[in-house]
Amino acid sequence: MQPVTIYWRPMCGYCEQLKDALRARGVAFTAVDIWADRDRAEVVRAASGGDEIVPTVQVGDRFLVNPSVDEVEAALAAA
């Protein structure tokens, strides 16, 4: 299975909802706080056309900007 990384920031309700939904479906992931790790914020800017849109999810080499849990699972299935 491909690794899943969620780029998030504090106070982001969408981020918390996605993390909770993935946990409920048994999808393992690593969470990266882009406010605490500013170098990794560049990954989000590159994936989203220059903005720090969160959640941004990385599945292997693929990036999903503000995806649903279904989109994350589909990316995992396709990988």
C-alpha atoms as an extended CHARMM CRD file, in Angstrom:
* protein
*
        79  EXT
         1         1  MET       CA              0.0000000000        0.0000000000        0.0000000000  PROA      1               0.0000000000
         2         2  GLN       CA              1.2270000000        3.4870000000       -0.8510000000  PROA      2               0.0000000000
         3         3  PRO       CA              2.0540000000        5.8330000000        2.0260000000  PROA      3               0.0000000000
         4         4  VAL       CA             -0.5260000000        8.5230000000        2.7620000000  PROA      4               0.0000000000
         5         5  THR       CA              0.5340000000       11.9320000000        4.0630000000  PROA      5               0.0000000000
         6         6  ILE       CA             -1.9390000000       14.6070000000        5.1120000000  PROA      6               0.0000000000
         7         7  TYR       CA             -0.6150000000       18.1630000000        5.1090000000  PROA      7               0.0000000000
         8         8  TRP       CA             -2.7320000000       20.1630000000        7.5460000000  PROA      8               0.0000000000
         9         9  ARG       CA             -2.6820000000       23.1480000000        9.8940000000  PROA      9               0.0000000000
        10        10  PRO       CA             -4.2400000000       23.8480000000       13.2870000000  PROA      10              0.0000000000
        11        11  MET       CA             -7.7780000000       25.2360000000       13.3610000000  PROA      11              0.0000000000
        12        12  CYS       CA             -8.6310000000       23.5810000000       10.0170000000  PROA      12              0.0000000000
        13        13  GLY       CA            -11.9770000000       21.8600000000       10.4470000000  PROA      13              0.0000000000
        14        14  TYR       CA            -11.7650000000       20.1660000000        7.0480000000  PROA      14              0.0000000000
        15        15  CYS       CA             -8.4080000000       18.6880000000        8.0320000000  PROA      15              0.0000000000
        16        16  GLU       CA             -9.8040000000       17.2350000000       11.2510000000  PROA      16              0.0000000000
        17        17  GLN       CA            -12.8480000000       15.8220000000        9.4650000000  PROA      17              0.0000000000
        18        18  LEU       CA            -10.6820000000       14.1060000000        6.8680000000  PROA      18              0.0000000000
        19        19  LYS       CA             -8.2940000000       12.6760000000        9.4570000000  PROA      19              0.0000000000
        20        20  ASP       CA            -11.2290000000       11.3610000000       11.5120000000  PROA      20              0.0000000000
        21        21  ALA       CA            -12.8800000000        9.8210000000        8.4390000000  PROA      21              0.0000000000
        22        22  LEU       CA             -9.6620000000        8.1110000000        7.3680000000  PROA      22              0.0000000000
        23        23  ARG       CA             -9.1230000000        6.7310000000       10.8750000000  PROA      23              0.0000000000
        24        24  ALA       CA            -12.7080000000        5.4270000000       10.9010000000  PROA      24              0.0000000000
        25        25  ARG       CA            -12.0480000000        3.5770000000        7.6420000000  PROA      25              0.0000000000
        26        26  GLY       CA             -8.7560000000        2.1670000000        8.8790000000  PROA      26              0.0000000000
        27        27  VAL       CA             -6.5400000000        4.1610000000        6.5240000000  PROA      27              0.0000000000
        28        28  ALA       CA             -3.1110000000        4.7670000000        8.0550000000  PROA      28              0.0000000000
        29        29  PHE       CA             -1.5160000000        8.1400000000        7.4100000000  PROA      29              0.0000000000
        30        30  THR       CA              1.1810000000       10.5210000000        8.5250000000  PROA      30              0.0000000000
        31        31  ALA       CA              0.0570000000       14.0480000000        9.4230000000  PROA      31              0.0000000000
        32        32  VAL       CA              2.3230000000       17.0390000000        8.7660000000  PROA      32              0.0000000000
        33        33  ASP       CA              1.4810000000       20.3980000000       10.3450000000  PROA      33              0.0000000000
        34        34  ILE       CA              2.6180000000       22.9080000000        7.7180000000  PROA      34              0.0000000000
        35        35  TRP       CA              2.7080000000       25.7270000000       10.2760000000  PROA      35              0.0000000000
        36        36  ALA       CA              5.1580000000       23.7970000000       12.4310000000  PROA      36              0.0000000000
        37        37  ASP       CA              7.1870000000       22.4710000000        9.4730000000  PROA      37              0.0000000000
        38        38  ARG       CA              7.5320000000       25.4060000000        7.0830000000  PROA      38              0.0000000000
        39        39  ASP       CA              9.8030000000       23.4710000000        4.7170000000  PROA      39              0.0000000000
        40        40  ARG       CA              6.9900000000       20.9990000000        4.1000000000  PROA      40              0.0000000000
        41        41  ALA       CA              4.5870000000       23.8930000000        3.4320000000  PROA      41              0.0000000000
        42        42  GLU       CA              6.4700000000       24.3160000000        0.1530000000  PROA      42              0.0000000000
        43        43  VAL       CA              5.2360000000       20.8570000000       -0.8730000000  PROA      43              0.0000000000
        44        44  VAL       CA              1.6530000000       22.0750000000       -0.4460000000  PROA      44              0.0000000000
        45        45  ARG       CA              2.3050000000       25.2800000000       -2.3780000000  PROA      45              0.0000000000
        46        46  ALA       CA              3.8160000000       23.2790000000       -5.2460000000  PROA      46              0.0000000000
        47        47  ALA       CA              0.8610000000       20.8710000000       -5.2980000000  PROA      47              0.0000000000
        48        48  SER       CA             -1.8070000000       23.5820000000       -5.1750000000  PROA      48              0.0000000000
        49        49  GLY       CA             -0.4460000000       26.1720000000       -7.5750000000  PROA      49              0.0000000000
        50        50  GLY       CA              1.2050000000       28.4120000000       -4.9870000000  PROA      50              0.0000000000
        51        51  ASP       CA             -1.3530000000       28.4180000000       -2.1840000000  PROA      51              0.0000000000
        52        52  GLU       CA             -1.2640000000       26.6770000000        1.1910000000  PROA      52              0.0000000000
        53        53  ILE       CA             -4.5660000000       24.8620000000        0.7220000000  PROA      53              0.0000000000
        54        54  VAL       CA             -5.2040000000       22.2340000000        3.3560000000  PROA      54              0.0000000000
        55        55  PRO       CA             -5.8740000000       19.4730000000        3.6290000000  PROA      55              0.0000000000
        56        56  THR       CA             -3.5770000000       18.4160000000        0.8430000000  PROA      56              0.0000000000
        57        57  VAL       CA             -3.0220000000       14.6720000000        0.7170000000  PROA      57              0.0000000000
        58        58  GLN       CA             -0.1240000000       12.8260000000       -0.8420000000  PROA      58              0.0000000000
        59        59  VAL       CA             -0.6810000000        9.2200000000       -1.8970000000  PROA      59              0.0000000000
        60        60  GLY       CA              2.6230000000        7.9250000000       -3.2010000000  PROA      60              0.0000000000
        61        61  ASP       CA              3.6140000000       10.4930000000       -5.8430000000  PROA      61              0.0000000000
        62        62  ARG       CA              0.0750000000       11.8350000000       -6.3640000000  PROA      62              0.0000000000
        63        63  PHE       CA             -1.3090000000       14.9430000000       -4.6450000000  PROA      63              0.0000000000
        64        64  LEU       CA             -4.9730000000       15.6270000000       -3.8750000000  PROA      64              0.0000000000
        65        65  VAL       CA             -6.0160000000       19.1220000000       -2.8170000000  PROA      65              0.0000000000
        66        66  ASN       CA             -8.9140000000       19.2310000000       -0.3340000000  PROA      66              0.0000000000
        67        67  PRO       CA            -10.0690000000       15.6940000000       -1.1710000000  PROA      67              0.0000000000
        68        68  SER       CA            -12.9200000000       13.6820000000        0.2570000000  PROA      68              0.0000000000
        69        69  VAL       CA            -12.2050000000       10.4310000000        2.0680000000  PROA      69              0.0000000000
        70        70  ASP       CA            -13.5950000000        8.5980000000       -0.9810000000  PROA      70              0.0000000000
        71        71  GLU       CA            -11.1050000000       10.3700000000       -3.2550000000  PROA      71              0.0000000000
        72        72  VAL       CA             -8.2350000000        9.3680000000       -0.9690000000  PROA      72              0.0000000000
        73        73  GLU       CA             -9.3880000000        5.7470000000       -0.9620000000  PROA      73              0.0000000000
        74        74  ALA       CA             -9.7550000000        5.8080000000       -4.7670000000  PROA      74              0.0000000000
        75        75  ALA       CA             -6.2060000000        7.1220000000       -5.1060000000  PROA      75              0.0000000000
        76        76  LEU       CA             -5.0000000000        4.3250000000       -2.8300000000  PROA      76              0.0000000000
        77        77  ALA       CA             -6.8600000000        1.7270000000       -4.8860000000  PROA      77              0.0000000000
        78        78  ALA       CA             -5.3990000000        3.1020000000       -8.1170000000  PROA      78              0.0000000000
        79        79  ALA       CA             -1.8380000000        3.1390000000       -6.7860000000  PROA      79              0.0000000000
